[in-house]
Structure formats: structure tokens, C-alpha cells
């Protein structure tokens, strides 16, 4: 039962932080990522499957918000980090300790 509860919480946390995960991954990569690349990365790193609809909706919203920029590469759409996305992920990474403290306080 403990493992099942942990797995559900793990999935929820990853899904709720998908935008930060995508920004951080785009920041460290030298090449653009497609939606399929995002799904594959999430599965390999966190051992959960995220639906196509979830990922493509997220990428669309992030592009609309100016965090990433999409372009066609062959038959697929790929995304790179924008200046606004770079600034956003820097703020998130710099606030790491505050975020961990916030989550810890939520669970007390």
C-alpha cells in the first residue's frame, strides 16, 4: 500500500511541475525537443507516462506564454527556450530551497 501511495504522489508531483521540468531540460540541451522527446525524457527520468494531450497542451501554453518557441523540423514541431523561458527557469532554480521548504511546510 505504501508503494502505491508513493507512486500516485510521485506522478502527481511530476505532472504538476511539468513546465519547470521542460524548461530545465531545454536549458541543458543543445538541441530542440519535440513533444515525443518530452514524453520519452519524462518516462526515462521519472518512470511515468504522460499523455500526448497533456504534453502538447503544455507545450502550446508555454509557447503562447513566450517561454518556448516552436518551429518545424521536417515533419515534427520542435521547441527551444526563449529569453523569457531562460529567465523563468533561473528564478525557479534559484528558489529551490524556498520551494523545498514550502512543500515541507505543506506536509507538516
N, C-alpha and C positions, 0 to 999 in steps of 0.2 A: 504494500500500500504506500509506503514512504517513497519508493521509487516512482510510482505512478504520479503521486502528487508533485514530486520534484520535476518530472518530465513535463507536466502540464504548466507548471510555473516557469520553467526554462523556456518553453515555447512562447508563452505569453510575453516574457521579458524581451526575448529576441525580436518578436514581431512588433512590440511597442517601440523598440529602438532601431527599427529597420532604416529609417532615414539617416541616423547617425552612423550606423554600420556601413551603409552605402557611401556616404561622404568620406568616411575614414578609409575605406578600401580604394575609392577613386583617388584619394590623396596620395596613397602609397604606390599606386600603379603608374607605369609609364605609358600604358596604352588604354584606350577607351574600353568600356564594358557594355555589353548588351544585356537585355533583360535575362536571357538564358545564362549569361555569365554570373549575374547576381544570384540567381536561383542555385546554380551549381556551387558558388562560393558559400552561400548560407548553409547548404546541405553538408558540404565538406567540413566547414568550420564548427557548426553548431549541431549537426546531426538532426536537423528538422527539414521538412519540405515546406516551402512557401508556395502558394498557388500562383499561377501565371497572372491571374487577375489582380492579386494583391501586389505583386511586383510591378506590373505595368501601370497600375493606378498610382502607385507610389512614385515611379519614375516620371509619370505625366505631371503629377502635382509638384514634384521637386523642380521639374523643368519650368513649369508655369510660375513658380516662385523665384526663379532665377538662380537656383542653387547648382543646377547642372545644365549642360547644353547638349542636345541631341543632334545627330546628323546621320545620314545614310552611309553605310559602308557595305557595298554590294547589295545584298537583299535584306540586311538587318539594320536596325537603328542602334547606334552606339552612343554612349554618353561620356562626357568629360566634366570635370569640376570647373565651375566658373569662379571668378574672383569672390563673389558673394558666398559661394559654397565653401571656398577655402577659408574665408574669414569665419564662417559659421562653425566649421569643424575645429578650427583653432580655439574658438571660445569654448566649445564643448569639451575638448581635450584639456584645456586649462582649468576647467571647472570640475575635473574628475573627482577630486577629494570632496568637494561640496555635494556632488551627485551621490557618491557613495554614502556620505553622512546622511543625506536626505532620505535615501532608501532605508538605511539602518533605522532611522528615527520613525519611519512609517511602520516598521515591523515591531517596534517596541511596545 
